[in-house]
Amino acid sequence: MKALRTLLVTGAAALGGIGIGAAVHQSSTAHAAPAQLADGSIADVAERVVDSVVNISSSHQVKGGPADFDPFYNDPDSPWGFEAPSPRKQMSKGSGVIVTSGGRILTNAHVVDGATDITVTLHDGTDMEAKVVGKDPKGDLAVIQLKGKVPPLKPLAFGDSSALRLGDIVLAIGDPFGVGKAVTMGIVSAKGRASVGIEDYEDFIQTDAAINPGNSGGALVNMKGELVGINTAILSKTGGYQGIGFAIPTNMAKPIMEMLVKDGKVSRGYLGVSTATLNQAIAADQKLAVNRGVLVAGVEENSPASLAGLVQGDVVVAMNGQDMKDAGVFRNAIAMSRPGTVVNLDVVRSRGKTMIRAKLGERTDAHQVNLKRRRGP
């Protein structure tokens, strides 16, 4: 299967061919819902939160004309002598969540990436222009702000995504295939999904609530009507719903949102190591004392890791008392720590276990280049 992110944004041209047929087909996979829950019926929760989710339409400048199918069209040396095509606008649709009564909206970065114009459709059908406050492509989150006089809005309250349990019922709200706002139901299938390969930094909630193209940036809510995730991606062979959807948890999304609002960018911690998830095969091959943890595959020269004393072959088993069993989780934990933070790493070596204190630097694009062969924090 392939992880799909961009397909969650529905291109306008795709609506005619997929649209209603796919939406009707997916309705046959709906789950039977319990009539009543501790915090109220599913209908009560849905009615309480649906007006806090908006539809987002964005336009992008793309090349037009024969250049779309003729590889020689833009070649100045082409013997055919074609003129350069005029750019044209392509529309795409996604979703967003109102987070303040003043018109601030949280969505996915890929929903508004490269957008020249952004139009937000509110629950009553009102269309309003919006501007980008800040984007974080590596975490696939963006904050936009409505322009002009903002009407009364109903922001969605943030919930504690870490309190979710496997099997908890959740609702996904968005604009699937651009047919209009819709609510689907499912459960929390898994938590802490990292190393999926969709984003640079991942800590996904996995759900079987139906998520389709156009749901990107929409809300995943618990049965208290609280926002616990931003719907972002699906795992699918077809590009449509197959029961595996991913949402960015609010405990990751909220601090990123706050940094975007305050600084217009996200500052991430930097350690300077390339890593791999340790398993029994690697542990046996390397003759390591443990078979679970995060193997340090390389250490960048003069990095915080090097200065703290980490060396190639070390196995990080915990950070600040939290077990580390996956390289993606460790990478995300470092990234979500602010530069200058001192982290305590429990490390296993051939001569036993030790604790290393490292003061994190700030991650830059140069660090990404230096460690491009292996993803590392």
N, C-alpha and C positions, 0 to 999 in steps of 0.2 A: 504494500500500500504506500501511497505517497501523501505526505503532509501538504495540505493546500492552505495558503493564506490569502493570496490575492483573489481567489475565486469567491471569497466571501463578500467582495465588493461587486455588485452587479452592474455590468456595462449595459447601457441603454439599448444597444443593438442586440444584445442577447435576449431581451425580454420577449420578443416576438416568437422566438424559436423554442424557448424552454418554459418560461413563465408558468401559466396556469396548469399545464399538464403535469409538470414536476410537482407543483404544490399539492395538486389533488392526489397524486400517487403517494406522496409522503403521508397524507392524512390516514392512509390505511395502516400505518405503523404506530398510530397513537397508543399511548398506554392507558389502561384503565385507572382512573383516579379514585382515591378514597373519598367518601362523601364528606367527611369532616376531619379536620386536623386540630391540634391543640391550639394553634394561633388563629383559627378561622378556616373557612373553606378556601379551596384554591380560587374560586371565583371572587371571594372577598379580597384576597391578596392581589389577584390580577387587576381588579378594578382600582385598587388603591395605588398601584405603581405604573400602570400602562401610560398615563399621561406624562410621566417623567422621562419617557423615551421618545426621541425625535428621529425623523428621517433626514438624512443628509444627502444632498445632491451636489456634486462637484464637477467642474468642467476642467479639461486639460487640453493644452495645445498639442496637437499631433500633426505629423506630416500628412498631406493629402495628395490626391491625384494619382497618376501612374506610378509614382515612387513606391506606392504600396505593393505593387506587383512587378515592377520593372527595376532590376538591380542596377541598370545603367542610368536611371533617370537623374540621379543626383551627381553623376560623374561628370565633372567639367571637361574631361577629355573624351567623353563619349562621342562617337561619330554621328549619333542620331540627332544631336542639336536640340534636345528638349529644354524648355525653360524650367526654372525651379518651381516646384508646386507651391501653391498658397497653403499656409497652415490652416487647419480646421480644428474645431472643438469636438472633443469626445466627452460624453457625459457618463458618470458612474454614480452608483447609489450605495449608501451604507446607512449606519445607524449611530446614535449617540445618546448619552445619558446626561440629563440636566443635573448639575451638582450644586448650583447656587441659584437663588431667586433673582440674581442680577443677570442671568443669561450665560453663565459659564457652563460649557459642555465638555464632557470627557468622551473620547472616542479612540479609535485606532489610528496610528500614524499613516497606515497605508490607505485609509479612507480619504485623507486630504492631501496625500503626498503629491506634490507638483500641481496642485489645484490653482487655477487662476481666478476662479469664482466659486464661492461656497454658499449654497442656499439651504437653510434649515426649515423644515416643515413641522410646525407645532401640532399639538393634539387636535386643535380646532380647525386645522387646514391653513392657518396663517403661514405665509412664506416670509422668511427674514434672511437678510444677508448676514454672513459671519466672517470673522477674520481669525487667522491662526495666532494663538498666543505663544505656543511653543510645541515642538515635536521631539520625540525621542524614538527614532527609527530602530535603534538596537533593542528597545523594549516594546516597540510597536504601540506606543501611546501618544496621544496628542490632546491638547486643550485648545478649544476654540471659543470665541466670545461673540455673542449676538451684537449686531450693530444697531444704532438708533435707540428709540424708546422701547424698552422691554416691557411687554405685558406681564400680568401676574403669572408666575410660573410655580411649579411644584417640584422642588428638587428632591432627589432620591437620597435617603439617608444611607451612609456607609455602614456596613456590618463588619464583623470580625471574621474574615475568611478562614483564619486558623481554627475557628471553632467548628467548622464544618466536619461532619463525620461521613464515612462511607455509607451510602444508602440514604442520606438525607435527600428529601425532595427539593428540587429547585425548578424555577421557571426561567426560560429564555425568552426575551422580548426584543423584537427588532422588525426589520422590513425585508423578509425573505423574498428573493427574486424581484423585488420592487413592486410586489402586488399590493402592499399596504401593511400596516402594523399588525403583528400577530404574536400570540403567546403560545409557547409549547412547554411541555412538562417532561421532566426526567428525574434522575437521581444523580448524586455525586458518585461517579464510577471509580475515581482515583484522585489522589492529591499529590502535589509535589512532582508532577511530571516534568523532568528536565531531559536534556540531550535528545529532544525530539527532532531538532534540526530545522525548526521554523524560524526562531528568532535567535539573536545573539545571547539574550538572557531569558531563561525560561524557568517558570515555577508553576506550571499550569494546573488548573482544576480540570479534570476530565469528566465529561457528562454525556449521558445519552439523550438529553433533551434535544429535540430536532433543531439543528442549526444549519442554515443553507446560505448560498450566496446572497448578500444583502444584509445579513445579520451582523456583519462586522461592526464593532463598536457599540453594540447593543448591550442590554443588561442581563446579568444572571443574578437572580434574587432568591433569597431564602424564604421560608414560610412566615417570617416576621415582616416581609416586605422590604428587607434591607438589601442594598447592593453588595454582593459578595464577589462579583467577577465581571470582567468585560469580555464578551464573546469575541473570539479572535480567529480561530482556525478550525478546520475539520480534517480528519484523516479519511481519505476516500479514494476508490478506484475510478469513480465516475464523475467526481466534482460535486455531487449532491450528498445529502445526508445518508450515512450508513451506521449511525449509532455511536460514533466517536467524535466528540467535539471538545475543543479546548477554550478555556477562558483564563484571562490574566487575573489572579486573585487580587482583591482590593488591598490586602496588606502589602502588596508590591506596587499596585497602581497608585494608591493614595500618596505615598512619599514622592513618587516620580511626578505626579500631578502638581504637588506643592512646590517642587523644585522648578518645574516648568513655569509656573505662575510667578514665582519669585525671581528667578534668574533667566528664564527663557531657554534653559538648557539643563542637562542632568550631569552632575559630577559623580563619578564612580571611583570606588577604591581600586587600587592597583597593587598587586603583590609581586608579580614578575616571575611566574612559574608556568610551565606547560604541564598538563596533568592527564591522567588516565584513570578510569574507574578500575580499581583492583578486583580481580576475580581469582578463583582457585587456580586456573591455568597459569595466569601471570605470576601468581605468588609461588607456585611450584617451580616455574621456569627460572625465576629470579632468586629462589631459595629465601623467601621473605618469611618473617616470623608471624605475620598475620595474613589472612586472605580476604579481608573486607576493609575498605578504606579508599583513599585517594592517593595514587602513586604520583610522586613528583618525577616527571619525565625529563625535565630540564629547568635550569635556573638562569635567568637573564643576569648578565654581569652588571654590578652596581645597582641592582634593584633592591627594593625593600626586603625581598626574600633572601637575597644574597647577604645583605648587611645584617640580617637577623640570624644567619647561620643555617638556613635550609640548604640542603644539597640534593643532587640527583640520587634517586633511590629511596629517599625518605617516604614514609607513608603517613599521611595526615588522617587521623581517625576521629578527631573532634576539633571543633572551633568554638571557643567560648563556652565549652561544656555541652555543645550540641553535636551529636554523632554525625560524621561525614562519611557516607557510603557511596556517593555518586559524584563524579567529577563535575557534572553540570550543576548540581546543588551547591557544591563548594564554590564554584566560579560565581554563581549568582549571589551567594552569601558575601563574598569579598566585594563584588560590584555594588551591592546595596549598602555597604558600610562606607561612610563618608571618608574622604581623604583626610589623613591625620589621625584616624582611629587606630588604637593599639589593639591588636587581636591576639588571643592566646590560642596557640595551636598545639594540640597533643599529637606528638610525632613518634612513630615506632621506627627504630633502626636496628641494625644487626646486634648492637650492644645493649639493646633495651629501649625503654620508653623515656621520652624527655618532653619537656614543655618549652616551646619557643614563643617569645613575644616579638611581634613584628608590627612596626608602624607603617601603615599603608600610605602609598603615594596617590597621585591622581592619574587615572588612566587617560591616555591620549591616543590619537590615531597612530602615532609612531610606535607605541607599544603593541598595537594590533599587528603592524607590519613585522615587528621583530619576532612575534610568536605566531605568525600566520600558519605555520605548518601544523601546529597543534593548538587547539583552543585552550587558553589558560587565563587565570585571573591575574 
